[in-house]
Amino acid sequence: MTSRACLQVCGAIGLTSEHRLGGHVKRVRVLDALYGDWRTSTQEIGMTLLQRETIPAGARI
């Protein structure tokens, strides 16, 4: 989501090899493909916490 917003601000220049944003966008897309997007991660973490019925020590609420 954030990478899309940054790309929207930078426009097409953000996809060129000269601009750093292009590398970040590629990296984010690879991570999303490997591990799922932020929605998937949030759901998995939430389900794990609900199943354990505890909140890990040090977790910020």
Backbone torsions as a table, in degrees:
resi	resn	phi	psi	omega
1	MET	NA	-47.9	-179.2
2	THR	-65.6	-40.1	-179.6
3	SER	-63.8	-35.6	177.4
4	ARG	-66.2	-40.7	179.5
5	ALA	-65.6	-41.6	177.8
6	CYS	-63.4	-41.4	179.5
7	LEU	-64.6	-36.8	177.9
8	GLN	-62.4	-40.9	-179.7
9	VAL	-68.1	-43.9	-176.6
10	CYS	-78.9	-24.4	-177.6
11	GLY	73.4	-157.3	-175.0
12	ALA	-64.2	-25.8	179.6
13	ILE	-60.7	-27.3	179.4
14	GLY	-67.0	-17.0	179.7
15	LEU	-96.3	-5.4	-179.0
16	THR	-77.4	157.9	-178.9
17	SER	-69.6	-20.1	-179.9
18	GLU	-76.5	-21.7	-176.3
19	HIS	-98.5	138.1	-177.9
20	ARG	-65.6	-29.0	-175.5
21	LEU	-59.5	-36.6	-179.2
22	GLY	-56.3	-41.4	177.8
23	GLY	-65.5	-39.6	178.5
24	HIS	-66.2	-41.7	179.6
25	VAL	-63.0	-43.5	177.9
26	LYS	-60.9	-44.0	-179.7
27	ARG	-62.0	-43.6	179.6
28	VAL	-63.7	-40.8	179.8
29	ARG	-65.6	-37.4	177.0
30	VAL	-66.3	-45.1	179.0
31	LEU	-62.5	-40.0	176.2
32	ASP	-61.7	-41.0	179.9
33	ALA	-66.9	-37.2	-178.1
34	LEU	-77.5	-44.4	-170.7
35	TYR	-115.2	-3.4	-176.5
36	GLY	90.7	161.5	-177.7
37	ASP	-80.0	-177.9	-176.2
38	TRP	-63.9	-31.1	178.9
39	ARG	-65.2	-44.8	179.5
40	THR	-62.1	-45.4	179.9
41	SER	-61.8	-43.3	179.7
42	THR	-62.3	-43.0	178.8
43	GLN	-64.6	-42.8	-179.6
44	GLU	-64.8	-43.0	178.4
45	ILE	-64.4	-44.0	178.8
46	GLY	-61.4	-43.8	178.8
47	MET	-63.8	-39.8	178.3
48	THR	-63.0	-44.3	178.9
49	LEU	-64.4	-39.7	178.8
50	LEU	-66.1	-39.5	-179.9
51	GLN	-67.6	-38.3	-179.6
52	ARG	-77.4	-22.0	-178.2
53	GLU	57.5	27.0	175.4
54	THR	-141.3	159.2	174.9
55	ILE	-110.6	127.8	-177.9
56	PRO	-58.4	146.1	177.2
57	ALA	-59.6	137.4	179.0
58	GLY	87.1	-3.4	179.6
59	ALA	-72.6	133.4	178.5
60	ARG	-88.1	129.0	-179.2
61	ILE	-112.3	NA	NA
